[in-house]
Amino acid sequence: MVARAVINPRAGGLVRREPADAERRLRAAVEAAGHQLERVEVDTDVGAALERVLSGTVPDALFVMAGDGTVRTIAARLLNGPTALAVVPMGTFNLLARDLDVPEDLDTALTALAYGTPERIDVAWVNDHLFLSACAFGLAADVCAVREGVRDADLFTWPDVAFDVAERLADAKPIAMRVDDGRGLQRWRTLAVFVANGRFVRSGPLLMRRTSLTSGKLALYAQRHPGRWQALLTLLNARLGRFGRNEIIDEDLERLIIRTRPERLVATMDGELTELASPLVFRVQQAALTVLRPNRVPRKA
């Protein structure tokens, strides 16, 4: 296998680690597995790094040491291509890495991915925007916006963060929606909505973990009644990877169209904020992305 890599030095997992050290560990793991790491790009400009690392011949695998936003950007470039995306979890949530069971320890993750197996997984779209795990709007996007503004928060600034979240909760206004799931039309108001590329696991301490990456189906979760405390409960349930019965609208959707008021809103897609315009047309593109599924290191004879 010929591999290349993109390292985003601004990723949370690299803030206190030298990029040169991360590159050294990556190279050691890849070469120990009998492969070749021929090019590594370290840059906060992901687009520029991607152009450089994918120039010339096509690599068999592209290791990405970054957070969910960078992973999503690179995944869009690798769609329907032969290059396998190897996700090294370095962000805050690491959604796709969790779904793929990539170990959290850096060296363990690198070794498991170096011995990984290529497989194809689904991606999802809302209008012309790709997402891998989930798209959420309402209070979920508000909380994500707070997080974006306090990436470097410390013990002394967290009280301000908590106050900001409480203020957004108090000021939150319900979103009026018409939901067409291909079976009928529903009208309701809500403060928090999640649309997932495959259903979430509803137990355990993992963040929005999915049961399958190849189901070809969408799952819709929403807080049905516009109560602020119920909406907060929905966000906490999402953080724990579970939803109550009243929050599960449908977990087996082939199509989904949501018309909203207001007609323009900010959504978070895999943790990255994006402005969307109603109607929101969701679909799944099956087996569109090749990834490396981590494996255990084979024992020496």
Secondary structure, DSSP 8 states (H G I E B T S, - for coil): -EEEEEE-TTSGGGTTS-HHHHHHHHHHHHHHTT-EEEEEEE-S-HHHHHHHHTSSS--SEEEEEE-HHHHHHHHHHHTTSS-EEEEEE-SSS-HHHHHTT--SSHHHHHHHHHT-EEEEEEEEEETTEEESSEEEEEHHHHHHHHHHHTTT--TTTHHHHHHHHHHHHHH---EEEEEE-SS-EEEEEESEEEEEES-B--SSSSTT-BS-SS---EEEEE-SS--HHHHHHHHHHHHHT---GGGEEEEEES-EEEEEESSEEEEEETTEEEEEESSEEEEEEEEEEEEEE--------
